[in-house]
Amino acid sequence: MQLISDYMRDEKSRSMLNELTRKTFGFDFDWWVNGGYYEGDYIPYSFIEDGKMISNVSANVMRFMQNGTVKNYIQIGTVMTDESYRKQGLAAKLMKHVVDKYEKDFEGIYLFGDLSALEFYKKCGFKILNQYRYTVKEEFCIRDTGKEAFKPAKEMGDGIRKTYLDLVRNSAPHSSFEQINKYGLQTFYTTGLDNVFYAEDLGCFIVLDEDDGIVLQSVLCKEKASLADVLKRIDLNGQKCRLGFTPLDEDKDKCIAEKYGGADDYRLFYRGDELMSIERDRLYFPDLSHA
Ligand SMILES: CC(C)(COP(=O)(O)OP(=O)(O)OC[C@H]1O[C@@H](n2cnc3c(N)ncnc32)[C@H](O)[C@@H]1OP(=O)(O)O)[C@@H](O)C(=O)NCCC(=O)NCCS
């Protein structure tokens, strides 16, 4: 059995990873790497046996501006072992390797664990943490018809994709817990522009999802666009609007914060006391930053 790592630009190794992710999670990385969205912050650690990948744990380098200070964390993702090799200690071995490699140089290691794997992560020494989720108060969810509405970016011609991608790389901050190196992960979710909307007069993109109401996932603009201004340009049709990120301090009074443990979706696991600041300071990892 051989341990290989950091090989995303090597086609042979990546195709073995693809085979295991397709089987386990139903996706692969080829379009993401070949499209130029991969920038080196996704680092897989994998066991190979007989020319086949049998287990993998990936480290995502995450840089955040957290309440005015740069924080460097590792987010673990793509944790998987081929079905016929499970319960032999392989994923635990890879996890220990990754933790040992990054624990000293990063301020914390975290992951969003599937509910079916909770015991596994506890056995790997991770503890559970809450976040705070923000929902906009009703009185700030009223459309102002005097203002131009956000329109689907997909219908705006070819040039719009480049403008969007440039802003993913380089937008004014719209969150008090903003991922700085968001290009790789945000493009993973939004490169088709399906849920991306643009308001020409503001020069501003938003990403909107539906999940028991509307979720405002991202606001991207060269100059800061105020949350109130953005909301006036969205037709919510009476639906609630949750934020998929932590608002700026100045916008927190427009929102209701609730402690969030992940419900039926996940548990947030962490190592490193610095990450206790997430719960203490009522922060929320951007939904579009999940690995
Ligand atoms: C979760 C997963 C990666 C574990 O891989 P694995 O190689 O079988 O794990 P290990 O053998 O290293 O397990 C280490 C310990 O955790 C336990 N464990 C592993 N998976 C577990 C599970 N799903 N539930 C309870 N305990 C589990 C093992 O029994 C072992 O315990 P021990 O040290 O007391 O013997 C694997 O089951 C998998 O690929 N699942 C599908 C994909 C998935 O859900 N990934 C997680 C997404 S967040």
The ligand as an SDF file (V2000), in Angstrom:
LIG
                    3D

 48 50  0  0  0  0  0  0  0  0999 V2000
  -16.5500    7.0360    7.0420 C   0  0  0  0  0  0  0  0  0  0  0  0
  -15.5100    6.2210    6.3230 C   0  0  0  0  0  0  0  0  0  0  0  0
  -14.6000    7.1620    5.5460 C   0  0  0  0  0  0  0  0  0  0  0  0
  -14.6760    5.4570    7.3550 C   0  0  0  0  0  0  0  0  0  0  0  0
  -13.5960    4.8110    6.6800 O   0  0  0  0  0  0  0  0  0  0  0  0
  -12.8590    3.5250    7.2710 P   0  0  0  0  0  0  0  0  0  0  0  0
  -11.5610    3.3730    6.5460 O   0  0  0  0  0  0  0  0  0  0  0  0
  -13.7790    2.3730    7.2730 O   0  0  0  0  0  0  0  0  0  0  0  0
  -12.6060    3.9820    8.7800 O   0  0  0  0  0  0  0  0  0  0  0  0
  -11.5740    3.3470    9.8230 P   0  0  0  0  0  0  0  0  0  0  0  0
  -11.5160    1.8670    9.6140 O   0  0  0  0  0  0  0  0  0  0  0  0
  -10.2910    4.0710    9.7740 O   0  0  0  0  0  0  0  0  0  0  0  0
  -12.3360    3.6680   11.1860 O   0  0  0  0  0  0  0  0  0  0  0  0
  -11.7050    4.1620   12.3670 C   0  0  0  0  0  0  0  0  0  0  0  0
  -12.6300    3.8800   13.5370 C   0  0  0  0  0  0  0  0  0  0  0  0
  -13.9200    4.4860   13.2970 O   0  0  0  0  0  0  0  0  0  0  0  0
  -14.9460    3.4920   13.2870 C   0  0  0  0  0  0  0  0  0  0  0  0
  -15.8800    3.8290   12.2260 N   0  0  0  0  0  0  0  0  0  0  0  0
  -15.6090    4.0020   10.9370 C   0  0  0  0  0  0  0  0  0  0  0  0
  -16.7350    4.3240   10.2500 N   0  0  0  0  0  0  0  0  0  0  0  0
  -17.7320    4.3520   11.1560 C   0  0  0  0  0  0  0  0  0  0  0  0
  -19.1280    4.6060   11.0740 C   0  0  0  0  0  0  0  0  0  0  0  0
  -19.6990    4.9480    9.9120 N   0  0  0  0  0  0  0  0  0  0  0  0
  -19.8560    4.5480   12.2100 N   0  0  0  0  0  0  0  0  0  0  0  0
  -19.2830    4.2000   13.4040 C   0  0  0  0  0  0  0  0  0  0  0  0
  -17.9410    3.9440   13.5340 N   0  0  0  0  0  0  0  0  0  0  0  0
  -17.1950    4.0110   12.4240 C   0  0  0  0  0  0  0  0  0  0  0  0
  -14.2300    2.2060   12.9920 C   0  0  0  0  0  0  0  0  0  0  0  0
  -14.9650    1.0950   13.4780 O   0  0  0  0  0  0  0  0  0  0  0  0
  -12.9240    2.3920   13.7180 C   0  0  0  0  0  0  0  0  0  0  0  0
  -13.1330    2.1600   15.1070 O   0  0  0  0  0  0  0  0  0  0  0  0
  -12.0260    1.4480   16.0500 P   0  0  0  0  0  0  0  0  0  0  0  0
  -10.8170    2.3710   16.0030 O   0  0  0  0  0  0  0  0  0  0  0  0
  -12.6780    1.3610   17.3640 O   0  0  0  0  0  0  0  0  0  0  0  0
  -11.7580    0.1400   15.4030 O   0  0  0  0  0  0  0  0  0  0  0  0
  -16.1500    5.1830    5.3550 C   0  0  0  0  0  0  0  0  0  0  0  0
  -17.1340    4.4560    6.0680 O   0  0  0  0  0  0  0  0  0  0  0  0
  -16.7750    5.7760    4.1120 C   0  0  0  0  0  0  0  0  0  0  0  0
  -16.1250    5.9290    3.0900 O   0  0  0  0  0  0  0  0  0  0  0  0
  -18.0750    6.1190    4.1580 N   0  0  0  0  0  0  0  0  0  0  0  0
  -18.7950    6.6480    3.0200 C   0  0  0  0  0  0  0  0  0  0  0  0
  -18.3880    8.0820    2.7170 C   0  0  0  0  0  0  0  0  0  0  0  0
  -18.6450    9.0010    3.8940 C   0  0  0  0  0  0  0  0  0  0  0  0
  -19.7290    9.0080    4.4590 O   0  0  0  0  0  0  0  0  0  0  0  0
  -17.6340    9.8130    4.2480 N   0  0  0  0  0  0  0  0  0  0  0  0
  -17.7520   10.7880    5.2960 C   0  0  0  0  0  0  0  0  0  0  0  0
  -18.3620   12.0360    4.7570 C   0  0  0  0  0  0  0  0  0  0  0  0
  -18.3700   13.3310    5.9710 S   0  0  0  0  0  0  0  0  0  0  0  0
  1  2  1  0
  2  3  1  0
  2  4  1  0
  2 36  1  0
  4  5  1  0
  5  6  1  0
  6  7  2  0
  6  8  1  0
  6  9  1  0
  9 10  1  0
 10 11  2  0
 10 12  1  0
 10 13  1  0
 13 14  1  0
 14 15  1  0
 15 16  1  0
 15 30  1  0
 16 17  1  0
 17 18  1  0
 17 28  1  0
 18 19  1  0
 18 27  1  0
 19 20  2  0
 20 21  1  0
 21 22  1  0
 21 27  2  0
 22 23  1  0
 22 24  2  0
 24 25  1  0
 25 26  2  0
 26 27  1  0
 28 29  1  0
 28 30  1  0
 30 31  1  0
 31 32  1  0
 32 33  2  0
 32 34  1  0
 32 35  1  0
 36 37  1  0
 36 38  1  0
 38 39  2  0
 38 40  1  0
 40 41  1  0
 41 42  1  0
 42 43  1  0
 43 44  2  0
 43 45  1  0
 45 46  1  0
 46 47  1  0
 47 48  1  0
M  END
$$$$
